[in-house]
Amino acid sequence: MSLTMIAGASLGVVANAADQSNEAISPEAINLVNEITANMDTSTFYYTAYDYYDQYSVAPTNHYYGVFVPAGISLSSSFSVYMYINTNVLSNNPTDYSKIIISPEYSSYLTLTSFTSNTYLPNCTQLTPSFARTGSPSLPAPMYSYFLDGIQNKSVINSEYDIHCMTSMYSNYPSSFVYTNKGDQLIKCVYALGDANRDGEITEDDVTCIQKYCLELAEPDPNRTATEAACDFFAFRLAADFNQNGVVDMSDAYAISQYITTHSN
C-alpha cells in the first residue's frame, strides 16, 4: 500500500478552493495561504508519529478516536471493539451511532450493528461498537473514527496527552492499542481536525504540511517501522482532511487558513 496518496492539487488552486468548501474562502484566508506559499521551503515533511501527543497544548478543534487495522490482522465476519473513555470526558449520549465514522477503506465492507456501554472501572466506561464485515481492504488501513464530543470545554483536559490518557483503560498507563472480542490487537490514535503536525495547535505550520503533501514533499519517517509509518500517515490524513470529504487536498489548506483568520485574536 502506498503511503503517499497524492491529491493531485497544486499550490495555484485558488479559484476552486471556495467551491470545495462549505464556507466561501475569504480574501484574508487566500492571502494567508499565498504568503505561506511564498515563504515555504522545499524540505521534506516527515509524518509525525501517530503515538506522539503534545503535553502542553490542546487543539481547539473537534477530536476523534481513530482505530487502525495493522497488517497481518484478519478480522472475523462479526466482531466488537473495546474502547475505554474516562467518565470525566464522556458525552451525554456516548453510544449515538452517528459518532462512529467508518473510513473510506472500510465503507463498502463494514456495518455498525450495535453500540453499547457499561462501567468497567469506577472512572472508566467501556464503549463497545459491534460490526459485521463482508470484505477487507488492503491492509494496513484505518477502520473507523469516533467523535469525542465529550472532551469539549472540560477542565481536566490541558493537553493532547491528557486526551490520550483519558481514552485509555488506565489513565495512568495510557496505551496506543485496543482489542477486539476475538483478541485482535488494533491501533488507537486520537487526532484533532486540522492539527496535521500533531503539535496541539492549529497554525500556519499545518497549512504548510498539507501543501507539502500535495506537492509530494511528504514522506514517512525512515526511522519508523512499516506499521508505525502506515499509522503515522493515517493519522496525518485524518487530521489534515479538515473538511472531512475523504480527500486531503488544497481545499483543506484553504479551510484551515480560513479557520486561522477567523479565530485569530
N, C-alpha and C positions, 0 to 999 in steps of 0.2 A: 504493500500500500504506500503510495507516495505521500510524504509529509508536507510537500509543497504544493498546495492546491491553489494555483494562481487564479485570481478572479478575472484577469484579462482586462482590467481597467488601467488607465494611465493617469498621471497627475494632472492632465489637462481636461479632465471630465468635469467641467463646471456647470455647463448648461443642463446636463441630465441629472445632476445631484438633487435638485429640488423636486423633480418628478418622481424620484425613487424614495423620497422620504415622506413621512406622514405630515410633516410640517415644512412649509416653504423655508428654504435656506436663506437667512438674512445676508445682506451685503457685508455685515461685520464678520459673520462666520466665514464667508468666502475669502475676505481679506486676510483672516487669520490663517486659513489653510495656505493661501498664496504666500504669506510671509514665512510660514513654516517650511514650505517647499523651497523658497529662495535660500534659506539658511540650512537646509538639510544636508548632512554629509552622506556619503555613499558607502559607509562602513556597514558590515553585516549586522543585522539584528538577530540575536540568538533567542529563541523562545525561552521565557522564564520558566523555571521549574514549577510544575503543577502543584508540588507539595511545599512550595515556599509561601509563607504568609507573613506579611509585614506586621511587625509588633508595635508599631507606633501610630498607624493611621488606619482609618476605615473609609472605604469609598462611599460616597453619598448616594449611589445608585442602587437599583434592585440587585439582590444577591440570590444565587441559585446553588443548589447542592447537586453537582453532576455525578453521574455514575458511568464509568467506562468499563468496557469488557476487554481484558487483555488477550493477547494471542494465546492459543492453547486451551481456551475455555470453550467447552461445548455445552451450552445451556439446554436444560430439559425443555420439553414441549410446554410444560407448565411449571412455574417456579415463583417464589416470593423473595423479595429483598428486605433485609432487616436494616432499617435506618434508625438512628438514635438522635433525638433532639432534646436538649435541656429544656425542662419545663419553663424556665425563666424567659425563654425566647420562642416558645411555641405560640402559634397563632390561635385564634379562637375557633377556627374551623380547619384543623391541620389535615384532615383526610378528604378535602374537597378535590374531586377528580381533576378539576381544571388546573390544579397546581402541578400536575405531572405533565411534562412536555417531552414526548418521545422524539428522539433525534431523527433527522432525515435518513440516516443509515438504517434505522430500525423501523421507520414509519410503515413500511409495507409488510413487516414481519411480526410486529408486536402489538398486542392489545391489552390494555389495563382491564382486568376482570374484577378486582376488588381492592379496597384500600381501607385498612383497619388500623387501630391504635390501641395500645394498652400500656399501663405503667410498668416499667421494667425495674427501675430503681427509684428511691424517693425523689430525686431531682431529674429523672430521665424518662422520656416516653419513647416507646418503640413504635415506629411507624412501619407498616408492612404493606407495601403495594404488591399485588399479585398479578402475574402476566400469563398470557397464552402466546406461545411463539410458533409461527408457521414457517420460519426460514431464518437464515443468518446472513448478514453482510460479510464482506471480507474483514477479517479481524487484524489488528485491534480496531475498536470503534467506540464512540460514545453511545450509550444506550438511552438514557433519559436525564432530564434535569427536573429538580423540584424547587418551586418558588418559595424562598424563605421569607415570606412577608412578616413573620413573627418577630424578626430581629429589628424592624424599623423602630427608631426612637427609643431603644432600650438602653438604660443607664449602665447595664452590665457589659455592654459592648463598647470597647475603646479601640479595638484594632482588628485587622483581618485575622490575626492569630486567635483572638478571643472567639471569633465565629467558628474557626476550625475546632477549637476546644469544645464549644457549645454544641457542635454537631458530631460529637464522638460519644461512644458509650460511656467513657470515663473522662470527664473534663480535665482531670489532672494528667491524663495519659492519652492525648489526642492521637488518633490514628487516621491514616490515609487509605484504609481498607474497609470494605463492607462485605457481608457474606449473604449468600442465598440460603434458603431452607434445604438445599441439596448439598451444601458445604462448599460451593464455589466461591473463590475469593475474587472480588471485583475491586475496582479502584474508585475512591471517592475524591472529589475535588470541589471546593467551594470557590465560586468566582463571582465577580461583580461586573455588571454590564458596563462596557467602556474602559475598564481597567485592564488594558491589553498587556501591560508590562507587570501587573500584579504588585504595584507599589502602594496600594491603598489610597490612590488619588486619581482624579480624572483631570488630566492636564494635556498640554501640547505634546508631551512625550508619547502619549497614547496615539495621538494622530500620526506622529512620525512612524511609530511601529506599524501601523496599518498601511501607510504609504510605502514603507519598505517591503511589506508583504506583497503589495500589489505590483511592485517593481522587481519581484523575485530577489530581494536583498535580505530575506529572512530564511534562517536555517535552524535545524535542531542543534543543540549544544553537543559537540563531539565527545564531551566527557560523560554524557548520559548513556544509559543502556538503551536498547531498542525500544523496550516497553516504556521506559521513562520518557524518551524522546517523543514517542507517539502521544503519550498523555500530555506532555508539555504543549504539543501542537494543538490537541483538542481543547485544552484549557484556554489557549490563546484564541482559537477560532470562536469558541462560545462567548468569550468576553468581548472580542472585537466586533461581533455581529450585533452592533448597537441597536439597529432597527429590527432585529430578530426575524429576518426574512430568509434565513438559512444560507446566506452567502456573505462572505466578507469582501467588500469592495470599497471604492472611494465614497459611495453614498454613506457608509458608516463613518468614514473620516470627517465628512461634512456634518453629519448628525452630531458627532462628538464635539466638533468645533462650535456648532450651534449651542449645544449644552453649556460649553465653557463660557461663551459670550453672554448667554442668558443668565448664568449663575455667578458670574464674576462680580466681585464687590466694587 
